[in-house]
Amino acid sequence: MSPEETPRKDDDDPRRKGRPRGEGRGDRRDDHRGPRREWKPREGGRDGAPRREWKPREGGPRREGGRDDRRGPRREGGRDDRRNDRRDDVPQNEAQRRRSEVFARKGPRKYGKDKPFGPRPDREERVVDEGSIRPRRFDSEKRPRRDAPRGKSREGARQDGPLFPTPPALQEPLASEVRRAVGERRYEFVSRAVSRALVAYDAERYREALATLSPVLEDLWLIADIRVLAGRLEYRAQHWKAAAEHLEFARASDRTDMTNMPVLIDCYRALKRYEIVDELWSELKEASPHPMIMAEGRVSAAMSYADRGDLNSAIRIMTHGTEPRQVQPHHLLEWYVLGDLHDRAGDPVTAKRLFVKVAHSDAKFYDVAARLAALGE
């Protein structure tokens, strides 16, 4: 069946019965709007007037295509070029006239809008990737064989030490306390951190030791030796309140241990808790520990009185005993502090005599040479 013979869906519509195909819309249009009009071209303008032919003005040249061209032929450039050419040809002032003379003699300028500076390929920035700057563990020609045992390289290869050497194992009884606090599962990690902190503290790398100990300090909060180490590190970092808290815990664990008493006195001196300083100094005198510990505690107590402005009491605390038969490091410390107190009290003669005693035993002790030079030695 051809497309023309295909029946349409609307052939069964009862409203279309008896009508020829294609007359539905036309009938409805004629019923409402009337018959269609045949289209014809309009003869006049929009207002109905007849159109008139365009003619050029009299006296003007006529181009091909009917364009009035009294201004001459069209130039290749735009309006700006015509304006620039007109301005260059006919200078309007003295500056433009001189500019035209210079251009006629030397030509246009090298840079600027007349002749912009373009990119030069020989001066373009080039990025060359030369590889990593990290030191290579093995030379390119001396790499270890794959079948060689791990940790050993073939003969002639460069041997580099490990970046993080294995710290020594913790000694007893500290190792047992750490194992009991963290358990067997975490003991290896925590003990390694504590050992590295101890090694850094002995090497006077206090900031590194504190950063290593801080992550595991909460797990070891009840171990007195760990709290003492943390207090010493906080004291070196000038965190006086935290240092005093750690050292007070260690002092409460063992009242007979006076090793950390001078550091604790100095922490309270920095916090200006002078009543606690006096109590701790009295307790230290009654215990009478090792002369070095006693000397450090005496210095901290005397300097607390000096901070309060009582230099006489500070000098009285530092003045004790007789001349030692064998000079020890704590004797030099006491002489140096006593000389500084006499200098601050306005007694340069006694201060100079004490600084001379220190310099005879150790000329590089602190800044004793500079102090003697300032006093006229």
C-alpha positions in Angstrom: 0.0 0.0 0.0 1.4 3.4 -1.0 1.7 6.3 1.5 -1.1 8.1 -0.3 -3.5 5.1 0.2 -2.6 4.8 3.9 -5.7 5.6 5.9 -5.4 8.4 8.4 -6.6 8.1 12.0 -9.1 11.0 11.7 -10.9 9.4 8.8 -13.2 7.7 11.3 -14.1 11.0 13.0 -17.9 11.5 12.5 -17.4 15.3 12.2 -15.3 14.8 9.0 -17.7 12.5 7.3 -18.9 14.0 4.0 -16.0 16.4 3.7 -13.1 16.1 1.3 -9.6 15.7 2.8 -7.8 19.0 3.5 -10.8 21.3 3.8 -11.2 21.1 7.6 -9.0 24.1 8.6 -9.9 26.1 5.6 -13.5 25.9 6.3 -13.1 26.9 9.9 -10.9 29.8 8.8 -13.4 31.0 6.3 -16.2 30.7 8.8 -14.5 33.1 11.2 -12.1 35.4 9.2 -13.5 35.3 5.7 -11.8 34.2 2.5 -8.0 34.4 2.1 -6.5 37.2 0.0 -3.8 36.6 -2.6 -0.4 38.1 -1.7 1.0 40.9 -3.9 4.2 42.9 -3.6 3.8 46.4 -2.1 4.4 49.2 -4.6 4.8 52.1 -2.1 6.6 52.8 1.2 5.4 52.0 4.6 2.9 54.9 4.5 1.6 53.9 1.1 3.5 56.5 -0.9 5.2 55.4 -4.1 8.9 54.7 -3.8 11.4 56.9 -5.5 14.7 56.0 -6.9 17.8 57.2 -5.1 20.1 59.6 -6.8 23.4 61.1 -5.7 23.8 64.8 -5.0 24.7 67.1 -7.8 28.4 68.0 -8.1 29.8 64.9 -6.3 31.7 62.0 -7.8 29.8 58.7 -8.1 31.4 55.3 -7.4 30.5 52.1 -8.9 27.5 50.8 -7.0 26.0 54.3 -6.4 28.1 55.4 -3.3 28.9 59.1 -2.9 32.7 59.2 -2.6 33.8 62.8 -2.4 36.4 61.8 0.3 38.4 59.7 -2.2 39.1 56.0 -2.3 38.8 53.8 0.8 42.1 53.2 2.7 43.2 49.8 3.9 43.5 51.0 7.5 40.7 52.0 9.8 39.6 55.4 11.1 42.5 55.6 13.6 45.0 55.2 10.8 43.4 58.1 8.9 43.4 60.2 12.0 47.1 59.5 12.8 48.1 60.1 9.2 46.3 63.4 9.1 47.8 64.4 12.4 51.3 63.5 11.2 50.9 65.2 7.8 49.6 68.4 9.2 51.2 69.2 12.7 48.9 71.2 14.9 51.6 72.6 17.3 55.3 72.9 17.7 55.8 69.6 19.6 54.0 67.7 16.8 56.1 69.4 14.2 59.4 68.5 15.9 58.1 65.0 16.3 57.4 64.7 12.6 60.9 66.0 11.8 62.5 63.4 14.2 60.5 60.6 12.6 61.5 61.7 9.1 65.2 61.8 10.1 65.5 58.8 12.3 62.5 56.7 11.7 59.9 55.5 14.2 61.0 54.7 17.8 62.1 51.2 18.6 59.6 50.5 21.4 56.1 51.6 22.2 52.9 51.7 20.1 54.8 52.4 16.9 57.0 49.3 17.1 56.2 47.1 20.1 58.8 44.9 21.6 58.1 41.3 20.7 59.3 38.1 22.5 62.8 37.0 21.6 63.1 33.2 21.3 66.7 33.2 22.3 65.8 34.8 25.7 62.8 32.8 26.6 63.0 31.2 30.1 63.5 27.5 30.0 63.0 25.0 32.8 65.4 22.1 32.9 64.6 19.2 35.2 67.9 17.9 36.6 66.4 15.4 38.9 66.2 15.2 42.7 68.7 17.1 44.9 68.6 14.5 47.7 71.8 12.6 48.2 71.8 9.2 46.6 72.4 6.2 48.8 74.2 4.3 46.1 76.2 5.3 43.1 74.6 4.6 39.7 77.4 2.2 38.7 77.6 0.5 42.1 74.1 -0.6 43.0 73.7 -3.7 45.2 72.7 -6.9 43.6 69.2 -8.2 44.1 70.5 -11.5 45.2 72.8 -9.9 47.8 71.7 -10.3 51.5 69.7 -7.3 52.9 71.7 -4.7 54.6 75.0 -5.6 52.8 76.2 -4.2 49.5 78.8 -5.6 47.2 82.4 -4.7 47.4 83.2 -1.1 46.5 79.7 0.2 47.2 79.4 3.3 49.4 78.3 2.6 52.9 76.1 5.2 54.5 75.0 5.1 58.1 71.3 5.0 58.9 69.5 8.3 59.2 68.0 7.4 62.6 70.3 5.1 64.6 68.7 2.6 66.9 68.6 4.1 70.4 69.9 2.0 73.3 67.5 -0.1 75.3 66.1 1.2 78.5 67.7 0.0 81.7 66.0 -1.5 84.7 63.9 -0.6 86.6 62.7 2.1 84.2 62.1 -0.6 81.5 59.9 -2.6 83.8 57.8 0.5 84.8 57.3 1.5 81.1 56.3 -2.1 80.2 53.8 -2.2 83.1 52.4 1.2 82.1 51.8 0.7 78.4 51.7 -3.1 78.0 53.8 -5.5 75.9 52.1 -4.5 72.6 53.2 -0.8 72.7 56.3 -1.2 74.8 58.7 -1.3 71.8 57.4 2.0 70.3 57.2 3.9 73.7 60.5 2.6 75.0 62.2 3.7 71.7 60.8 7.2 72.1 61.9 7.5 75.7 65.4 6.3 74.8 65.7 8.8 72.0 64.6 11.6 74.4 67.2 10.6 76.9 69.9 10.5 74.2 68.9 14.0 73.0 68.8 15.3 76.6 72.4 14.1 77.2 73.5 15.7 74.0 71.8 19.0 75.1 69.3 18.9 72.3 66.5 19.9 74.7 64.0 21.0 72.1 64.3 17.7 70.2 64.1 15.7 73.4 60.9 17.5 74.4 59.3 17.0 71.0 60.1 13.3 71.2 58.8 12.7 74.7 55.6 14.7 74.5 53.6 12.2 72.3 54.1 9.4 74.9 54.1 11.4 78.1 50.4 10.9 78.8 50.9 7.1 78.9 53.8 7.5 81.3 52.2 10.0 83.6 52.7 8.0 86.8 56.4 7.2 86.4 58.5 9.5 88.5 61.6 9.3 86.4 59.7 10.3 83.2 58.1 13.2 85.1 61.6 14.4 86.2 62.8 14.2 82.6 59.8 16.2 81.4 60.2 18.7 84.2 63.9 19.3 83.2 63.0 19.7 79.6 60.1 22.1 80.3 62.6 24.1 82.5 65.0 24.4 79.6 62.1 25.6 77.5 61.3 28.2 80.2 57.9 26.7 80.7 58.0 27.4 84.5 54.5 26.3 85.5 54.7 23.0 83.6 58.2 22.3 84.9 57.1 22.9 88.5 54.1 20.6 88.1 56.3 17.7 86.9 58.9 18.2 89.5 56.4 18.5 92.3 55.0 15.1 91.3 58.5 13.6 91.5 59.1 15.4 94.9 55.9 13.9 96.3 57.0 10.4 95.3 60.3 10.6 97.3 60.7 13.4 99.8 64.3 12.4 100.5 65.5 13.0 97.0 66.9 16.6 96.8 68.4 16.3 93.3 65.7 18.5 91.6 65.2 20.9 94.4 67.4 23.7 93.0 65.5 23.6 89.7 62.1 23.6 91.5 63.2 26.6 93.6 64.2 28.5 90.4 60.9 27.7 88.8 59.0 29.3 91.7 61.4 32.2 91.6 60.5 32.8 88.0 56.8 32.6 88.9 57.4 35.1 91.7 56.1 32.7 94.4 58.7 33.8 96.9 56.9 32.3 99.9 57.3 28.8 98.4 61.0 29.6 97.6 61.7 30.3 101.2 60.0 27.1 102.3 61.9 25.0 99.8 65.2 26.7 100.7 64.6 25.9 104.4 63.9 22.3 103.6 67.0 22.0 101.4 69.2 23.4 104.2 67.8 20.9 106.7 68.5 18.0 104.3 72.1 19.2 103.6 72.5 17.2 100.3 75.6 17.1 98.1 77.7 20.3 98.0 76.9 20.9 94.3 73.2 20.6 94.9 73.5 22.8 97.9 75.4 25.4 95.9 72.8 25.5 93.1 69.9 25.8 95.7 71.8 28.6 97.5 72.2 30.5 94.2 68.5 30.2 93.4 67.4 31.4 96.8 69.9 34.3 96.8 68.8 35.4 93.4 65.1 35.4 94.6 66.1 37.9 97.3 67.9 40.0 94.7 64.8 40.0 92.6 62.9 41.4 95.6 65.5 44.1 95.9 67.1 42.8 99.1 70.7 42.5 98.1 72.0 42.4 101.7 70.1 39.2 102.4 71.2 37.7 99.1 74.9 38.4 99.9 74.4 37.0 103.4 73.1 33.7 101.9 76.0 33.4 99.5 78.6 34.2 102.2 79.5 31.0 104.1 82.3 28.7 105.0 86.1 29.2 104.5 88.4 28.9 101.6 88.4 25.4 100.1 91.6 23.4 99.9 90.6 22.1 96.4 88.5 24.3 94.2 85.5 22.6 92.7 83.1 23.8 90.0 80.4 24.7 92.5 83.0 27.0 94.3 83.5 28.9 91.1 79.7 29.3 90.7 79.3 30.7 94.2 82.2 33.1 93.8 80.9 34.4 90.5 77.3 35.0 91.8 78.7 36.6 95.0 80.9 38.9 92.9 77.9 39.9 90.7 75.8 40.7 93.8 78.6 42.9 95.2 78.9 44.7 91.9 75.1 45.3 91.9 75.3 46.5 95.5 78.0 49.2 94.6 81.1 47.4 95.9 83.4 47.0 92.9 86.5 46.2 94.9 85.1 43.1 96.5 83.4 42.1 93.2 86.8 42.5 91.4 88.5 40.3 94.0 86.0 37.5 93.6 86.1 37.7 89.8 89.9 37.4 90.0 89.6 34.3 92.1 87.3 32.8 89.4 89.6 33.8 86.5 92.7 32.2 88.2 90.9 28.9 88.4 89.1 29.0 85.0 89.6 32.0 82.7 86.7 30.9 80.4 84.1 30.6 83.2 81.0 32.3 81.8 81.9 36.0 81.0 84.4 36.5 83.8 87.0 38.1 81.5 84.4 40.7 80.3 83.4 41.5 83.8 87.0 42.1 84.9 87.5 44.3 81.8 84.5 46.3 82.8 85.8 46.7 86.3 89.2 47.9 85.0 91.4 44.8 85.3 
